[in-house]
Amino acid sequence: MREQHVTEEAEAKPGRLTLTVDEVAGLLGVSRSTAYECIRTGEIPSVTFGRRILVPKRWLDSLLNCEPG
């Protein structure tokens, strides 16, 4: 149920340029800790503002070789 909520939340805000780690985890179908580990190792590109970690949608689309939709 949590993943569905995250996916709907991410899709409901199409004007946003970034996703939170929780949103990325939900969209990729992985756990939150796995998403953080992938960010730490550089597998998922991210930007940090203070203590907030965000993943640009454009980078995620490019990483997955998907068409933005």
All heavy atoms as TSV, in Angstrom:
chain	resi	resn	atom	element	x	y	z
A	1	MET	N	N	0.826	-1.191	0.000
A	1	MET	CA	C	0.000	0.000	0.000
A	1	MET	C	C	0.869	1.252	0.000
A	1	MET	O	O	0.552	2.213	-0.649
A	1	MET	CB	C	-0.914	-0.037	1.221
A	1	MET	CG	C	-1.803	1.139	1.313
A	1	MET	SD	S	-3.498	0.581	1.200
A	1	MET	CE	C	-4.308	1.967	1.858
A	2	ARG	N	N	1.968	1.220	0.725
A	2	ARG	CA	C	2.864	2.368	0.793
A	2	ARG	C	C	3.422	2.692	-0.586
A	2	ARG	O	O	3.484	3.845	-0.974
A	2	ARG	CB	C	3.994	2.074	1.785
A	2	ARG	CG	C	5.097	3.096	1.795
A	2	ARG	CD	C	4.772	4.285	2.661
A	2	ARG	NE	N	5.932	5.161	2.707
A	2	ARG	CZ	C	5.900	6.410	2.331
A	2	ARG	NH1	N	4.786	6.951	1.920
A	2	ARG	NH2	N	6.979	7.148	2.390
A	3	GLU	N	N	3.852	1.675	-1.346
A	3	GLU	CA	C	4.430	1.911	-2.667
A	3	GLU	C	C	3.423	2.580	-3.596
A	3	GLU	O	O	3.773	3.473	-4.344
A	3	GLU	CB	C	4.914	0.600	-3.275
A	3	GLU	CG	C	6.137	0.057	-2.594
A	3	GLU	CD	C	6.597	-1.242	-3.199
A	3	GLU	OE1	O	6.151	-1.589	-4.299
A	3	GLU	OE2	O	7.408	-1.909	-2.554
A	4	GLN	N	N	2.179	2.153	-3.541
A	4	GLN	CA	C	1.161	2.746	-4.400
A	4	GLN	C	C	0.984	4.218	-4.063
A	4	GLN	O	O	0.887	5.051	-4.952
A	4	GLN	CB	C	-0.165	2.008	-4.244
A	4	GLN	CG	C	-1.244	2.567	-5.143
A	4	GLN	CD	C	-2.575	1.843	-4.960
A	4	GLN	OE1	O	-2.723	1.059	-4.039
A	4	GLN	NE2	N	-3.495	2.129	-5.831
A	5	HIS	N	N	0.971	4.551	-2.777
A	5	HIS	CA	C	0.827	5.947	-2.350
A	5	HIS	C	C	1.995	6.777	-2.865
A	5	HIS	O	O	1.810	7.876	-3.374
A	5	HIS	CB	C	0.728	6.038	-0.831
A	5	HIS	CG	C	0.726	7.446	-0.321
A	5	HIS	ND1	N	-0.347	8.284	-0.515
A	5	HIS	CD2	C	1.660	8.164	0.327
A	5	HIS	CE1	C	-0.073	9.463	0.014
A	5	HIS	NE2	N	1.137	9.401	0.531
A	6	VAL	N	N	3.218	6.259	-2.756
A	6	VAL	CA	C	4.404	6.989	-3.210
A	6	VAL	C	C	4.344	7.213	-4.707
A	6	VAL	O	O	4.613	8.304	-5.196
A	6	VAL	CB	C	5.695	6.237	-2.813
A	6	VAL	CG1	C	6.909	6.870	-3.457
A	6	VAL	CG2	C	5.850	6.223	-1.305
A	7	THR	N	N	3.960	6.179	-5.451
A	7	THR	CA	C	3.870	6.309	-6.905
A	7	THR	C	C	2.834	7.350	-7.293
A	7	THR	O	O	3.086	8.205	-8.140
A	7	THR	CB	C	3.517	4.947	-7.545
A	7	THR	OG1	O	4.498	4.001	-7.144
A	7	THR	CG2	C	3.484	5.046	-9.038
A	8	GLU	N	N	1.668	7.297	-6.667
A	8	GLU	CA	C	0.625	8.274	-6.970
A	8	GLU	C	C	1.080	9.683	-6.611
A	8	GLU	O	O	0.836	10.622	-7.348
A	8	GLU	CB	C	-0.655	7.927	-6.209
A	8	GLU	CG	C	-1.348	6.695	-6.742
A	8	GLU	CD	C	-2.486	6.241	-5.859
A	8	GLU	OE1	O	-2.726	6.864	-4.808
A	8	GLU	OE2	O	-3.141	5.252	-6.226
A	9	GLU	N	N	1.767	9.820	-5.492
A	9	GLU	CA	C	2.251	11.133	-5.064
A	9	GLU	C	C	3.254	11.682	-6.070
A	9	GLU	O	O	3.202	12.839	-6.452
A	9	GLU	CB	C	2.907	11.016	-3.684
A	9	GLU	CG	C	3.412	12.327	-3.128
A	9	GLU	CD	C	4.026	12.144	-1.759
A	9	GLU	OE1	O	3.479	11.404	-0.938
A	9	GLU	OE2	O	5.089	12.752	-1.531
A	10	ALA	N	N	4.179	10.841	-6.534
A	10	ALA	CA	C	5.190	11.274	-7.494
A	10	ALA	C	C	4.554	11.656	-8.825
A	10	ALA	O	O	4.941	12.632	-9.453
A	10	ALA	CB	C	6.230	10.172	-7.701
A	11	GLU	N	N	3.563	10.888	-9.253
A	11	GLU	CA	C	2.910	11.164	-10.524
A	11	GLU	C	C	1.956	12.348	-10.427
A	11	GLU	O	O	1.675	13.002	-11.412
A	11	GLU	CB	C	2.157	9.926	-10.998
A	11	GLU	CG	C	3.084	8.802	-11.418
A	11	GLU	CD	C	2.340	7.545	-11.776
A	11	GLU	OE1	O	1.108	7.513	-11.646
A	11	GLU	OE2	O	2.999	6.575	-12.185
A	12	ALA	N	N	1.466	12.641	-9.240
A	12	ALA	CA	C	0.501	13.725	-9.067
A	12	ALA	C	C	1.157	15.094	-9.169
A	12	ALA	O	O	0.479	16.094	-9.296
A	12	ALA	CB	C	-0.203	13.594	-7.716
A	13	LYS	N	N	2.482	15.139	-9.116
A	13	LYS	CA	C	3.199	16.411	-9.161
A	13	LYS	C	C	4.168	16.426	-10.337
A	13	LYS	O	O	5.376	16.409	-10.171
A	13	LYS	CB	C	3.949	16.617	-7.842
A	13	LYS	CG	C	3.014	16.647	-6.654
A	13	LYS	CD	C	3.767	16.775	-5.366
A	13	LYS	CE	C	2.780	16.756	-4.212
A	13	LYS	NZ	N	3.444	16.760	-2.926
A	14	PRO	N	N	3.641	16.459	-11.553
A	14	PRO	CA	C	4.495	16.352	-12.734
A	14	PRO	C	C	5.436	17.528	-12.936
A	14	PRO	O	O	6.438	17.396	-13.618
A	14	PRO	CB	C	3.497	16.239	-13.894
A	14	PRO	CG	C	2.252	16.862	-13.381
A	14	PRO	CD	C	2.239	16.611	-11.903
A	15	GLY	N	N	5.167	18.674	-12.341
A	15	GLY	CA	C	6.023	19.836	-12.516
A	15	GLY	C	C	7.289	19.789	-11.684
A	15	GLY	O	O	8.210	20.563	-11.906
A	16	ARG	N	N	7.350	18.860	-10.738
A	16	ARG	CA	C	8.546	18.743	-9.898
A	16	ARG	C	C	9.707	18.187	-10.699
A	16	ARG	O	O	9.530	17.317	-11.551
A	16	ARG	CB	C	8.268	17.827	-8.704
A	16	ARG	CG	C	7.383	18.489	-7.695
A	16	ARG	CD	C	7.091	17.633	-6.497
A	16	ARG	NE	N	8.237	16.893	-6.015
A	16	ARG	CZ	C	8.150	15.752	-5.361
A	16	ARG	NH1	N	6.982	15.211	-5.118
A	16	ARG	NH2	N	9.226	15.130	-4.939
A	17	LEU	N	N	10.883	18.664	-10.407
A	17	LEU	CA	C	12.076	18.207	-11.114
A	17	LEU	C	C	12.812	17.105	-10.376
A	17	LEU	O	O	13.689	16.452	-10.947
A	17	LEU	CB	C	13.027	19.390	-11.331
A	17	LEU	CG	C	12.463	20.545	-12.156
A	17	LEU	CD1	C	13.470	21.693	-12.205
A	17	LEU	CD2	C	12.102	20.084	-13.552
A	18	THR	N	N	12.475	16.914	-9.094
A	18	THR	CA	C	13.184	15.936	-8.281
A	18	THR	C	C	12.221	15.012	-7.549
A	18	THR	O	O	11.044	15.304	-7.404
A	18	THR	CB	C	14.064	16.637	-7.236
A	18	THR	OG1	O	13.238	17.451	-6.397
A	18	THR	CG2	C	15.145	17.482	-7.892
A	19	LEU	N	N	12.780	13.898	-7.081
A	19	LEU	CA	C	12.041	12.936	-6.279
A	19	LEU	C	C	12.784	12.728	-4.966
A	19	LEU	O	O	14.012	12.827	-4.917
A	19	LEU	CB	C	11.951	11.586	-6.999
A	19	LEU	CG	C	11.247	11.559	-8.342
A	19	LEU	CD1	C	11.487	10.225	-9.035
A	19	LEU	CD2	C	9.763	11.797	-8.152
A	20	THR	N	N	12.042	12.406	-3.915
A	20	THR	CA	C	12.673	12.063	-2.649
A	20	THR	C	C	13.173	10.627	-2.725
A	20	THR	O	O	12.797	9.865	-3.624
A	20	THR	CB	C	11.687	12.190	-1.473
A	20	THR	OG1	O	10.664	11.197	-1.636
A	20	THR	CG2	C	11.079	13.582	-1.403
A	21	VAL	N	N	13.992	10.240	-1.756
A	21	VAL	CA	C	14.498	8.876	-1.720
A	21	VAL	C	C	13.342	7.890	-1.542
A	21	VAL	O	O	13.320	6.838	-2.172
A	21	VAL	CB	C	15.551	8.710	-0.606
A	21	VAL	CG1	C	16.024	7.270	-0.522
A	21	VAL	CG2	C	16.731	9.640	-0.850
A	22	ASP	N	N	12.357	8.232	-0.712
A	22	ASP	CA	C	11.187	7.366	-0.533
A	22	ASP	C	C	10.425	7.181	-1.846
A	22	ASP	O	O	9.979	6.080	-2.171
A	22	ASP	CB	C	10.234	7.939	0.519
A	22	ASP	CG	C	10.739	7.740	1.936
A	22	ASP	OD1	O	11.573	6.838	2.152
A	22	ASP	OD2	O	10.284	8.484	2.822
A	23	GLU	N	N	10.260	8.252	-2.607
A	23	GLU	CA	C	9.569	8.168	-3.891
A	23	GLU	C	C	10.342	7.297	-4.867
A	23	GLU	O	O	9.762	6.470	-5.571
A	23	GLU	CB	C	9.345	9.563	-4.477
A	23	GLU	CG	C	8.340	10.379	-3.713
A	23	GLU	CD	C	8.292	11.841	-4.130
A	23	GLU	OE1	O	9.293	12.367	-4.668
A	23	GLU	OE2	O	7.235	12.452	-3.898
A	24	VAL	N	N	11.661	7.472	-4.914
A	24	VAL	CA	C	12.503	6.672	-5.806
A	24	VAL	C	C	12.400	5.194	-5.431
A	24	VAL	O	O	12.241	4.337	-6.299
A	24	VAL	CB	C	13.967	7.161	-5.772
A	24	VAL	CG1	C	14.892	6.189	-6.486
A	24	VAL	CG2	C	14.078	8.538	-6.392
A	25	ALA	N	N	12.473	4.900	-4.143
A	25	ALA	CA	C	12.368	3.517	-3.684
A	25	ALA	C	C	11.038	2.909	-4.131
A	25	ALA	O	O	11.001	1.790	-4.637
A	25	ALA	CB	C	12.506	3.450	-2.161
A	26	GLY	N	N	9.951	3.649	-3.957
A	26	GLY	CA	C	8.636	3.156	-4.360
A	26	GLY	C	C	8.527	2.940	-5.851
A	26	GLY	O	O	7.977	1.933	-6.305
A	27	LEU	N	N	9.057	3.865	-6.635
A	27	LEU	CA	C	8.982	3.745	-8.087
A	27	LEU	C	C	9.822	2.588	-8.614
A	27	LEU	O	O	9.452	1.929	-9.581
A	27	LEU	CB	C	9.425	5.049	-8.748
A	27	LEU	CG	C	8.468	6.226	-8.579
A	27	LEU	CD1	C	9.132	7.516	-9.044
A	27	LEU	CD2	C	7.182	5.983	-9.347
A	28	LEU	N	N	10.963	2.340	-7.965
A	28	LEU	CA	C	11.844	1.262	-8.406
A	28	LEU	C	C	11.476	-0.091	-7.801
A	28	LEU	O	O	11.998	-1.121	-8.223
A	28	LEU	CB	C	13.301	1.595	-8.059
A	28	LEU	CG	C	13.902	2.802	-8.768
A	28	LEU	CD1	C	15.328	3.041	-8.284
A	28	LEU	CD2	C	13.858	2.622	-10.274
A	29	GLY	N	N	10.606	-0.072	-6.796
A	29	GLY	CA	C	10.211	-1.319	-6.154
A	29	GLY	C	C	11.293	-1.902	-5.264
A	29	GLY	O	O	11.431	-3.115	-5.157
A	30	VAL	N	N	12.093	-1.031	-4.661
A	30	VAL	CA	C	13.133	-1.477	-3.728
A	30	VAL	C	C	12.865	-0.854	-2.366
A	30	VAL	O	O	12.073	0.075	-2.239
A	30	VAL	CB	C	14.551	-1.087	-4.221
A	30	VAL	CG1	C	14.847	-1.745	-5.568
A	30	VAL	CG2	C	14.723	0.418	-4.319
A	31	SER	N	N	13.550	-1.353	-1.355
A	31	SER	CA	C	13.371	-0.806	-0.018
A	31	SER	C	C	14.051	0.557	0.088
A	31	SER	O	O	14.917	0.915	-0.721
A	31	SER	CB	C	13.969	-1.741	1.033
A	31	SER	OG	O	15.384	-1.741	0.943
A	32	ARG	N	N	13.652	1.287	1.093
A	32	ARG	CA	C	14.238	2.600	1.345
A	32	ARG	C	C	15.744	2.475	1.610
A	32	ARG	O	O	16.538	3.268	1.101
A	32	ARG	CB	C	13.522	3.202	2.558
A	32	ARG	CG	C	13.915	4.585	2.884
A	32	ARG	CD	C	13.042	5.090	4.027
A	32	ARG	NE	N	13.389	6.451	4.332
A	32	ARG	CZ	C	13.542	6.913	5.544
A	32	ARG	NH1	N	13.337	6.141	6.582
A	32	ARG	NH2	N	13.870	8.161	5.742
A	33	SER	N	N	16.136	1.469	2.379
A	33	SER	CA	C	17.559	1.293	2.687
A	33	SER	C	C	18.360	0.938	1.435
A	33	SER	O	O	19.498	1.386	1.270
A	33	SER	CB	C	17.768	0.251	3.784
A	33	SER	OG	O	17.285	-1.002	3.387
A	34	THR	N	N	17.758	0.168	0.529
A	34	THR	CA	C	18.438	-0.148	-0.731
A	34	THR	C	C	18.607	1.108	-1.576
A	34	THR	O	O	19.672	1.322	-2.170
A	34	THR	CB	C	17.654	-1.217	-1.518
A	34	THR	OG1	O	17.602	-2.410	-0.741
A	34	THR	CG2	C	18.281	-1.493	-2.873
A	35	ALA	N	N	17.589	1.956	-1.605
A	35	ALA	CA	C	17.691	3.210	-2.363
A	35	ALA	C	C	18.807	4.083	-1.790
A	35	ALA	O	O	19.617	4.638	-2.542
A	35	ALA	CB	C	16.361	3.957	-2.333
A	36	TYR	N	N	18.876	4.199	-0.467
A	36	TYR	CA	C	19.946	4.982	0.157
A	36	TYR	C	C	21.319	4.391	-0.150
A	36	TYR	O	O	22.275	5.123	-0.416
A	36	TYR	CB	C	19.752	5.084	1.671
A	36	TYR	CG	C	18.859	6.228	2.089
A	36	TYR	CD1	C	17.591	5.991	2.602
A	36	TYR	CD2	C	19.293	7.548	1.973
A	36	TYR	CE1	C	16.770	7.048	2.986
A	36	TYR	CE2	C	18.480	8.605	2.355
A	36	TYR	CZ	C	17.228	8.350	2.859
A	36	TYR	OH	O	16.428	9.399	3.233
A	37	GLU	N	N	21.433	3.065	-0.128
A	37	GLU	CA	C	22.710	2.419	-0.436
A	37	GLU	C	C	23.118	2.690	-1.887
A	37	GLU	O	O	24.278	2.984	-2.170
A	37	GLU	CB	C	22.610	0.911	-0.179
A	37	GLU	CG	C	23.866	0.138	-0.499
A	37	GLU	CD	C	25.050	0.483	0.388
A	37	GLU	OE1	O	24.862	1.110	1.453
A	37	GLU	OE2	O	26.182	0.140	0.010
A	38	CYS	N	N	22.164	2.617	-2.811
A	38	CYS	CA	C	22.463	2.898	-4.222
A	38	CYS	C	C	22.873	4.355	-4.420
A	38	CYS	O	O	23.736	4.651	-5.251
A	38	CYS	CB	C	21.264	2.548	-5.097
A	38	CYS	SG	S	20.957	0.785	-5.223
A	39	ILE	N	N	22.298	5.240	-3.666
A	39	ILE	CA	C	22.691	6.651	-3.730
A	39	ILE	C	C	24.100	6.819	-3.165
A	39	ILE	O	O	24.945	7.506	-3.738
A	39	ILE	CB	C	21.664	7.533	-3.000
A	39	ILE	CG1	C	20.389	7.625	-3.846
A	39	ILE	CG2	C	22.234	8.919	-2.697
A	39	ILE	CD1	C	19.203	8.236	-3.137
A	40	ARG	N	N	24.366	6.149	-2.036
A	40	ARG	CA	C	25.688	6.249	-1.402
A	40	ARG	C	C	26.795	5.751	-2.335
A	40	ARG	O	O	27.866	6.343	-2.428
A	40	ARG	CB	C	25.718	5.454	-0.099
A	40	ARG	CG	C	27.002	5.637	0.701
A	40	ARG	CD	C	27.088	4.703	1.898
A	40	ARG	NE	N	27.252	3.316	1.520
A	40	ARG	CZ	C	28.389	2.782	1.058
A	40	ARG	NH1	N	29.456	3.531	0.906
A	40	ARG	NH2	N	28.453	1.510	0.743
A	41	THR	N	N	26.514	4.666	-3.074
A	41	THR	CA	C	27.523	4.096	-3.963
A	41	THR	C	C	27.571	4.778	-5.327
A	41	THR	O	O	28.453	4.482	-6.128
A	41	THR	CB	C	27.271	2.586	-4.180
A	41	THR	OG1	O	25.998	2.413	-4.800
A	41	THR	CG2	C	27.353	1.823	-2.874
A	42	GLY	N	N	26.597	5.659	-5.597
A	42	GLY	CA	C	26.583	6.366	-6.869
A	42	GLY	C	C	25.780	5.682	-7.959
A	42	GLY	O	O	25.736	6.172	-9.090
A	43	GLU	N	N	25.160	4.546	-7.654
A	43	GLU	CA	C	24.340	3.854	-8.656
A	43	GLU	C	C	23.120	4.678	-9.044
A	43	GLU	O	O	22.655	4.614	-10.176
A	43	GLU	CB	C	23.872	2.503	-8.129
A	43	GLU	CG	C	24.971	1.488	-7.978
A	43	GLU	CD	C	24.449	0.186	-7.423
A	43	GLU	OE1	O	23.874	-0.598	-8.218
A	43	GLU	OE2	O	24.585	-0.042	-6.217
A	44	ILE	N	N	22.597	5.420	-8.078
A	44	ILE	CA	C	21.505	6.357	-8.338
A	44	ILE	C	C	22.062	7.757	-8.122
A	44	ILE	O	O	22.497	8.087	-7.017
A	44	ILE	CB	C	20.303	6.120	-7.391
A	44	ILE	CG1	C	19.691	4.739	-7.630
A	44	ILE	CG2	C	19.253	7.212	-7.585
A	44	ILE	CD1	C	18.572	4.379	-6.678
A	45	PRO	N	N	22.104	8.585	-9.161
A	45	PRO	CA	C	22.622	9.945	-9.010
A	45	PRO	C	C	21.698	10.785	-8.130
A	45	PRO	O	O	20.477	10.618	-8.153
A	45	PRO	CB	C	22.665	10.488	-10.436
A	45	PRO	CG	C	21.931	9.525	-11.278
A	45	PRO	CD	C	21.661	8.289	-10.506
A	46	SER	N	N	22.290	11.662	-7.355
A	46	SER	CA	C	21.496	12.501	-6.461
A	46	SER	C	C	22.176	13.839	-6.236
A	46	SER	O	O	23.352	14.017	-6.569
A	46	SER	CB	C	21.306	11.797	-5.115
A	46	SER	OG	O	22.554	11.668	-4.458
A	47	VAL	N	N	21.414	14.756	-5.689
A	47	VAL	CA	C	21.942	16.049	-5.245
A	47	VAL	C	C	21.523	16.224	-3.788
A	47	VAL	O	O	20.488	15.721	-3.364
A	47	VAL	CB	C	21.428	17.227	-6.104
A	47	VAL	CG1	C	21.979	17.159	-7.508
A	47	VAL	CG2	C	19.918	17.267	-6.138
A	48	THR	N	N	22.361	16.905	-3.038
A	48	THR	CA	C	22.080	17.121	-1.626
A	48	THR	C	C	21.970	18.611	-1.356
A	48	THR	O	O	22.820	19.385	-1.787
A	48	THR	CB	C	23.197	16.517	-0.756
A	48	THR	OG1	O	23.321	15.131	-1.084
A	48	THR	CG2	C	22.892	16.656	0.723
A	49	PHE	N	N	20.912	18.982	-0.671
A	49	PHE	CA	C	20.702	20.358	-0.227
A	49	PHE	C	C	20.598	20.300	1.286
A	49	PHE	O	O	19.583	19.837	1.813
A	49	PHE	CB	C	19.426	20.951	-0.826
A	49	PHE	CG	C	19.476	21.074	-2.329
A	49	PHE	CD1	C	18.891	20.126	-3.144
A	49	PHE	CD2	C	20.136	22.137	-2.923
A	49	PHE	CE1	C	18.942	20.230	-4.513
A	49	PHE	CE2	C	20.203	22.254	-4.300
A	49	PHE	CZ	C	19.610	21.298	-5.099
A	50	GLY	N	N	21.663	20.719	1.964
A	50	GLY	CA	C	21.681	20.576	3.412
A	50	GLY	C	C	21.670	19.093	3.742
A	50	GLY	O	O	22.533	18.349	3.310
A	51	ARG	N	N	20.650	18.658	4.481
A	51	ARG	CA	C	20.523	17.241	4.822
A	51	ARG	C	C	19.531	16.520	3.920
A	51	ARG	O	O	19.289	15.332	4.079
A	51	ARG	CB	C	20.078	17.109	6.276
A	51	ARG	CG	C	21.151	17.588	7.236
A	51	ARG	CD	C	20.687	17.580	8.667
A	51	ARG	NE	N	20.090	16.299	9.025
A	51	ARG	CZ	C	19.581	16.033	10.207
A	51	ARG	NH1	N	19.586	16.956	11.144
A	51	ARG	NH2	N	19.053	14.863	10.462
A	52	ARG	N	N	18.961	17.218	2.969
A	52	ARG	CA	C	17.935	16.632	2.089
A	52	ARG	C	C	18.581	16.064	0.831
A	52	ARG	O	O	19.309	16.754	0.113
A	52	ARG	CB	C	16.922	17.707	1.728
A	52	ARG	CG	C	15.734	17.200	0.985
A	52	ARG	CD	C	14.667	18.270	0.918
A	52	ARG	NE	N	13.610	17.878	0.048
A	52	ARG	CZ	C	12.460	17.376	0.462
A	52	ARG	NH1	N	12.225	17.250	1.741
A	52	ARG	NH2	N	11.532	17.027	-0.396
A	53	ILE	N	N	18.285	14.806	0.553
A	53	ILE	CA	C	18.801	14.134	-0.642
A	53	ILE	C	C	17.667	14.030	-1.653
A	53	ILE	O	O	16.586	13.537	-1.332
A	53	ILE	CB	C	19.318	12.728	-0.303
A	53	ILE	CG1	C	20.459	12.811	0.711
A	53	ILE	CG2	C	19.765	11.997	-1.573
A	53	ILE	CD1	C	20.869	11.459	1.271
A	54	LEU	N	N	17.928	14.504	-2.863
A	54	LEU	CA	C	16.933	14.464	-3.925
A	54	LEU	C	C	17.525	13.824	-5.170
A	54	LEU	O	O	18.716	13.953	-5.445
A	54	LEU	CB	C	16.444	15.877	-4.257
A	54	LEU	CG	C	15.765	16.632	-3.115
A	54	LEU	CD1	C	15.540	18.076	-3.512
A	54	LEU	CD2	C	14.460	15.963	-2.736
A	55	VAL	N	N	16.674	13.155	-5.923
A	55	VAL	CA	C	17.087	12.519	-7.174
A	55	VAL	C	C	16.374	13.227	-8.316
A	55	VAL	O	O	15.147	13.208	-8.389
A	55	VAL	CB	C	16.732	11.015	-7.172
A	55	VAL	CG1	C	17.093	10.377	-8.510
A	55	VAL	CG2	C	17.426	10.301	-6.018
A	56	PRO	N	N	17.128	13.891	-9.184
A	56	PRO	CA	C	16.495	14.540	-10.336
A	56	PRO	C	C	15.785	13.513	-11.222
A	56	PRO	O	O	16.353	12.470	-11.569
A	56	PRO	CB	C	17.666	15.180	-11.077
A	56	PRO	CG	C	18.700	15.390	-10.006
A	56	PRO	CD	C	18.551	14.183	-9.116
A	57	LYS	N	N	14.535	13.796	-11.576
A	57	LYS	CA	C	13.760	12.888	-12.425
A	57	LYS	C	C	14.479	12.620	-13.740
A	57	LYS	O	O	14.493	11.500	-14.233
A	57	LYS	CB	C	12.381	13.477	-12.725
A	57	LYS	CG	C	11.424	13.435	-11.578
A	57	LYS	CD	C	10.092	14.028	-12.016
A	57	LYS	CE	C	9.072	14.003	-10.916
A	57	LYS	NZ	N	7.792	14.599	-11.349
A	58	ARG	N	N	15.075	13.639	-14.289
A	58	ARG	CA	C	15.768	13.514	-15.577
A	58	ARG	C	C	16.899	12.484	-15.488
A	58	ARG	O	O	17.104	11.697	-16.401
A	58	ARG	CB	C	16.305	14.889	-15.960
A	58	ARG	CG	C	16.919	14.972	-17.297
A	58	ARG	CD	C	17.372	16.386	-17.508
A	58	ARG	NE	N	17.353	16.692	-18.911
A	58	ARG	CZ	C	17.588	17.881	-19.388
A	58	ARG	NH1	N	17.816	18.883	-18.577
A	58	ARG	NH2	N	17.581	18.086	-20.672
A	59	TRP	N	N	17.651	12.519	-14.385
A	59	TRP	CA	C	18.740	11.567	-14.200
A	59	TRP	C	C	18.212	10.153	-14.041
A	59	TRP	O	O	18.788	9.210	-14.555
A	59	TRP	CB	C	19.594	11.941	-12.996
A	59	TRP	CG	C	20.421	13.180	-13.184
A	59	TRP	CD1	C	20.539	13.943	-14.315
A	59	TRP	CD2	C	21.224	13.803	-12.207
A	59	TRP	NE1	N	21.366	15.005	-14.086
A	59	TRP	CE2	C	21.810	14.944	-12.797
A	59	TRP	CE3	C	21.506	13.532	-10.886
A	59	TRP	CZ2	C	22.665	15.793	-12.111
A	59	TRP	CZ3	C	22.363	14.382	-10.206
A	59	TRP	CH2	C	22.943	15.493	-10.816
A	60	LEU	N	N	17.100	10.022	-13.309
A	60	LEU	CA	C	16.521	8.695	-13.115
A	60	LEU	C	C	16.016	8.141	-14.447
A	60	LEU	O	O	16.245	6.980	-14.765
A	60	LEU	CB	C	15.392	8.752	-12.085
A	60	LEU	CG	C	14.873	7.417	-11.590
A	60	LEU	CD1	C	15.971	6.594	-10.939
A	60	LEU	CD2	C	13.729	7.632	-10.616
A	61	ASP	N	N	15.358	8.972	-15.243
A	61	ASP	CA	C	14.896	8.543	-16.573
A	61	ASP	C	C	16.076	8.109	-17.431
A	61	ASP	O	O	16.029	7.081	-18.099
A	61	ASP	CB	C	14.143	9.668	-17.284
A	61	ASP	CG	C	12.778	9.941	-16.694
A	61	ASP	OD1	O	12.223	9.043	-16.035
A	61	ASP	OD2	O	12.269	11.055	-16.893
A	62	SER	N	N	17.146	8.887	-17.396
A	62	SER	CA	C	18.335	8.575	-18.174
A	62	SER	C	C	18.989	7.281	-17.686
A	62	SER	O	O	19.406	6.449	-18.486
A	62	SER	CB	C	19.327	9.729	-18.075
A	62	SER	OG	O	20.514	9.418	-18.729
A	63	LEU	N	N	19.045	7.119	-16.372
A	63	LEU	CA	C	19.624	5.926	-15.783
A	63	LEU	C	C	18.886	4.674	-16.226
A	63	LEU	O	O	19.479	3.655	-16.536
A	63	LEU	CB	C	19.599	6.019	-14.249
A	63	LEU	CG	C	20.111	4.830	-13.457
A	63	LEU	CD1	C	21.622	4.735	-13.601
A	63	LEU	CD2	C	19.728	4.973	-11.999
A	64	LEU	N	N	17.585	4.769	-16.290
A	64	LEU	CA	C	16.756	3.630	-16.669
A	64	LEU	C	C	16.500	3.558	-18.167
A	64	LEU	O	O	15.815	2.664	-18.642
A	64	LEU	CB	C	15.416	3.682	-15.915
A	64	LEU	CG	C	15.537	3.614	-14.397
A	64	LEU	CD1	C	14.184	3.828	-13.769
A	64	LEU	CD2	C	16.147	2.297	-13.968
A	65	ASN	N	N	17.028	4.554	-18.893
A	65	ASN	CA	C	16.864	4.639	-20.337
A	65	ASN	C	C	15.381	4.618	-20.729
A	65	ASN	O	O	14.950	3.870	-21.614
A	65	ASN	CB	C	17.613	3.514	-21.029
A	65	ASN	CG	C	17.799	3.775	-22.506
A	65	ASN	OD1	O	17.779	4.914	-22.955
A	65	ASN	ND2	N	17.991	2.729	-23.270
A	66	CYS	N	N	14.602	5.430	-20.021
A	66	CYS	CA	C	13.166	5.495	-20.242
A	66	CYS	C	C	12.795	6.822	-20.884
A	66	CYS	O	O	13.499	7.808	-20.749
A	66	CYS	CB	C	12.404	5.400	-18.922
A	66	CYS	SG	S	12.634	3.844	-18.088
A	67	GLU	N	N	11.681	6.821	-21.534
A	67	GLU	CA	C	11.112	8.059	-22.044
A	67	GLU	C	C	10.313	8.700	-20.921
A	67	GLU	O	O	9.508	8.023	-20.298
A	67	GLU	CB	C	10.197	7.777	-23.229
A	67	GLU	CG	C	10.905	7.311	-24.452
A	67	GLU	CD	C	11.812	8.351	-25.055
A	67	GLU	OE1	O	11.429	9.546	-25.071
A	67	GLU	OE2	O	12.903	7.982	-25.505
A	68	PRO	N	N	10.529	9.999	-20.630
A	68	PRO	CA	C	9.713	10.652	-19.604
A	68	PRO	C	C	8.248	10.621	-20.024
A	68	PRO	O	O	7.927	10.805	-21.183
A	68	PRO	CB	C	10.241	12.075	-19.537
A	68	PRO	CG	C	11.328	12.185	-20.538
A	68	PRO	CD	C	11.473	10.874	-21.243
A	69	GLY	N	N	7.392	10.363	-19.062
A	69	GLY	CA	C	6.044	10.188	-19.481
A	69	GLY	C	C	5.069	10.881	-18.687
A	69	GLY	O	O	3.955	11.019	-18.864
